[in-house]
Amino acid sequence: MPFPTLPAPLARALSERGYADPTPVQAAVLEAAAGARDLLVSAQTGSGKTVAYGLAMADMLFGREAGEEADAAEMLPPAGAPLALVIAPTRELALQVQRELLWLYAPAGGRVTACVGGMDPRREARMMADGTHIVVGTPGRLRDHLERRNLDPTNLRAVVLDEADEMLDLGFREDIEFILSSTPPERATYLFSATLPKAIEALAERYQRNALRLAIKGESKGHADIAYRAVRIMPRETEHVVLNLLREADAPTAIVFCNTRNAVRHLQASLTERGFSVVALSGELGQGERNAALQALRDGRARVCVATDVAARGIDLPSLSLVIHADLPHDAEVLQHRSGRTGRAGRKGTSVLLIPNSRRRRAEQMFAMAKVSPEWSGPPSADDIRKLDGERMLSDPLFSEPPAEEDVALAGALLAGKTPEELAALLARVYRTRLPAPEEVSDPGEGRAPRGVSERPPYDPMNPEQIAALGPAVWFRLNLGRRDNADPRRLLPMLTRRGGIGRQEIGAIRIFDRETKFEIRGNAAARFAEAFARNGSPEIQVEALAGDAGPAERKSAPSGPKGFASPRAGKHQRQAERSGPRPDHKPGRNTGRS
């Protein structure tokens, strides 16, 4: 159904944005909002609700009667004390709402002011003093402006509580009640919430007048435009599976969710080392750093965001088409919130959960509560990704563009020294070097571990029999040291990727001023040396050391970074160093080796 009669500037703004028909939440809100009636709306994020309430309060902002015919030349009245107030739970969501309302009301001369923590409150006060039509802000900052009399609520005709359930979860109830109590009683109040717990209903009963309750059909079943995938993984291969999923999807923008700040830092470092353009979002970052990260994603300088749940609330990235849950969400609500970052406003998206067999039952319970039916599969293999690379290379726009004259001349010179087959092979190699190399990963199967892997006990670096089964260790020298900022978090991913080995095959690591010595265990030494020489930059080199050169250095080696065994290290630390890191050991945790 088309949009109902709207002020001409708003209709023009919608047309320029490609809006032909309203989404379900927009249609329901516009129909119910006639007569400035209060609304209690249950709607998921990404359903178009910002535009919905932006249009619902248009009549009140323009000062016309509901249903009155629009004047093609009508504009908003001169900016003064705000006419509408939007309260959002986070800075990111508030800034996103401001951007949406700006383009919607720009043709009508609308002024929209954001008031959020982390920004200069004096500048916000000056903007409101200069006049505005709509104020969008977070509860704490809005209350502060009210108490300081920077925000004049006397002319407010509409108040919107966006994602009210999240605001209560974050402890903003007292601030919200203070703000609502400061606004005129005759205002219209629109309350939007993904869920409607008792606390939300109590808030609505106290501050709304005979509100009409709207539960948008189908919203409780999640986004229809999101395809869910459940990928079976081995826990120690989580990072490799994330890399392969990013390579498989080749999404313009993707977000990877972790449950802790440490996991965010580690995964960001790992993906950056492998050649991805990555930014991180976590609670430890300042507002300036968050804004810079989001801007890098919007303008294409970064394609992957690694984030915690708290930092990613309210993020809206139009090009975001892939969400990866590196850590399993805590519950169905978090699953829907994370997944709702994609598949927004009619766009398609994919939500992928990485699930070890030990967490499968919990994952299935979560899917049932969220009312989603994922497609189960193993992780994409390196061969699958190489095949996709070949298909993408042939469809690259460079292959369809006519060659320039200088390109033809260079091609002739190349053909003089190489056969067409050799040139084609070189072209494929050049294309591959632009891309992060895919990882070899395992599929644990339907409730079983993969054949030949889990049928034996897990690798234990303190078990002498398992250590002996790997074979003798060989020490290597790497031409990077402390003066080159050598760090275990950078070295381990680089050694495993370039050397084509697993972390369990790397033993002790000793970082010196100009070099690093490490041991490769079992029968992997020859394979490691060959793969390392073949892959990556020739400036970074390794060489095998004759004999047991590593331990001989221990008598004169300076103390390494925190967590590395020194000559005065205790018995247990030296024993752990000789045994090497656990195969599923996370870099940066407990020891400095990994």
Secondary structure, 3 states (H helix, E strand, C coil): CCCCCCCHHHHHHHHHCCCCCCCHHHHHHHHHCCCCCCEEEECCCCCCHHHHHHHHCHHHHHCCCCCCCCCCCCCCCCCECCCEEEECCCHHHHHHHHHHHHHHHHHHCCCEEEECCCCCHHHHHHHHHHCECEEEECHHHHHHHHHCCCCCCCCCCEEEECCHHHHHHCCCHHHHHHHHHHCCCCCEEEEEECCCCHHHHHHHHHHCCCCEEEECCCHHHCCCCEEEEEEEECHHHHHHHHHHHHHHHCCCEEEEECCCHHHHHHHHHHHHHCCCCEEEECCCCCHHHHHHHHHHHHCCCCCEEEECCCCCCCCCCCCEEEEEECCCCCCHHHHHHHHCCCCCCCCCEEEEEEEEHHHHHHHHHHHHHHCCCCEEECCCCHHHHHHHHHHHHHCCHHHHCCCCHHHHHHHHHHHHHCCHHHHHHHHHHHHHHCCCCCCCCCCCCCCCCCCCCCCCCCCCCCCHHHHHHCCCCEEEEECCCHHHCCCHHHHHHHHHHHHCCCHHHEEEEEECCCCEEEEECCCCHHHHHHHHHHCCCCCCCEEECCCCHHHHHHHCCCCCCCCCCCCCCCHHHHHHHHHCCCCCCCCCCCCCCC
